[in-house]
Amino acid sequence: MNTEIRKPDYAQYVVCAVMVVVGAFLIYDAMSMPGGFAEVDPVGPRLFPIAIGVGLLVMAAVLAIAIPRGFRGEADAGEDIDPDMPSDWRTVGLLVGLFVMLIVLVEPLGWAIAGALFFAGCATVLGSRHYLRNVVIGVVLALVSFYGFYSGLGIPLPAGILDGIL
């Protein structure tokens, strides 16, 4: 953090508020989560959402204390972006569309198919023009995450139309 005292940037309180809302939601959601569906995990599925939620609340408090003192983080000199360029809202919109597609298709098609389409679509939207490679990597990521959750954590993801095959 830059220790030079400047006029406080009060817009950063919006960031604090978002961090508090997300942190509180994560803690509430984790505490209201029914237990017992992760038999192989001695820690349980609540640990990570609670840890992340508490971390967000602590960081929001630290930021809220630093804002009126005028502390600001230093700009990253190592970034390879041009801050004067406009935002690429087309890419953001396409990625949001892919998230919506994943949410809509995960139940009927299952995680393996919907996840493969999602991963391949994200790679394509972000600039990869190796379409076949995108699909192959998407399938591998979807299957690894499907079996990682199912076998590793004991949490079944929707199999969809591949129920009985996976």
N, C-alpha and C positions, 0 to 999 in steps of 0.2 A: 504494500500500500504506500502511496505517496503521502508523506507526512506534512507536506506544505498545507497550511491552513488557507482555505478558500471559502467563498460563499457556498453554503450548503445547496446541494442539488436535491430539492424536495421531491422531484419526480421519482427518485429512487424509493420513496415510500410505497409507491405502487408495486415495485418489485417485492418489498417486504410483505405487503398485504397478500400478494399472490403466493409467496412462500409460506405464509401462515395458513392460508386457506388450503393449499395442497398438502402441507404437513399435517394439519388437523384432520383432513379427509383421509389421508393414508392411515393415521393412527385409529380413527373411528372405524374405518372399513376393516382394518386388520383385527380390531378387538371384537367386531360383530361377526367375523368370519367363523363359520361352523368348523369345529375341529374334527379330526378323525379320518380325513381322507388322504393323509400322507403317512402311511404306516411305517415306511422305511426311514423316515427322517426324524431323528430324535429331537431336533430343534423345533420343527413344525413350520407351517407356512406363514405364521404371523411375524416371525423374527425380522425379516428383511423390510417389510413395509413399515413396521414400527420403528426400526433403526433409521430408515430413510426419513420418516416423518419427524422423528425427534431431531435428526440432523438438520432438517429444513427449519424447524422452529428455532433451534439454537443459532443457525446462521442468520435467520431473519432478525433475531434479537441483537446479534453482533452488528449487523448492518444498520439497524435502527439506532443503535448507540453511536455508530460512526458518522451517520449522515449529518446530524446537527453540528458535529465538530468540524465539518468541512472536508473530511477525508474522502479521497477518490482513488480508485485504482488507476495504475498507469496504463496507458494504451500499449497494446502488444505491438512491438516493433517487428516481431518475427512473422507476422501474418502476411500471407501472400495474396491478400485481397485489396482491392481499391475501394476505400470507404466512400469515395465520391460517386461510385457507380450506383445506379438505381437497383432496387431489389428485384429479384427474378420471381415475380408473383405467379407466372405460368408454372414454373417448377413446383412452387409451394402448393398451388392449387391441384396439380396432378398428384403430388404425394398425399395430400389430404384426400383426394378422390380414391387413391389406392387404399388408404386406411379405411375409408367407408366401405369400399368393395370387400375388404377383408372381413369387416364386421358383419356385413350382409351375407357373405358366402361361407363363412366358417362353419355354420351349423348344417346347411344342406350338403355342401361338398366335402366338409371335413377339413381339419387343419393341414393335412399333407398337400392337398390340391390347392386350397385357398392360400396357404403359406407359400407354396412354390410360385403361384401367380404373383403374390405380393412381393416376394424377394426379387423375382425376375423383373417385375414391373418397376420396382424402385431402382434397380441397377440401370435399366434402360432410361428411365426419366432423368437419372443423375448423369447420363452421358455415355454409358457403355453401348457400343454399337455391335457387340458380339452377341447377337440374339440367342443363338443356340447355347453358347456358354452361359449366358444369363439364366436360361431355363434349367440347364443341368445343375448349376450352382444353387439355384432356387430350390430344386427338388432335393438336393443333398442337404441343404440347410433345413428345409421343412421336415424331412425324415429324421435327421439327427435331433432336432429339437422335439419332434413328436416322441421318439423313443427315449430321449433324455428326460423328458417330463414323466413319461409313463413308467419306464424302468428305473430311472435314477431317483425320481422324486415320488413316485407312486401317485402322480396326478394324471388322470386320463384326459387327453384332449379329444375333441370330437373327431371321430373317424369318418363320419358322413357316408358317402356312397362307397367308401372302401371298407366299411365295417365288415369284419370277418376275413378281410384280406390282410390288414395290418396287424 
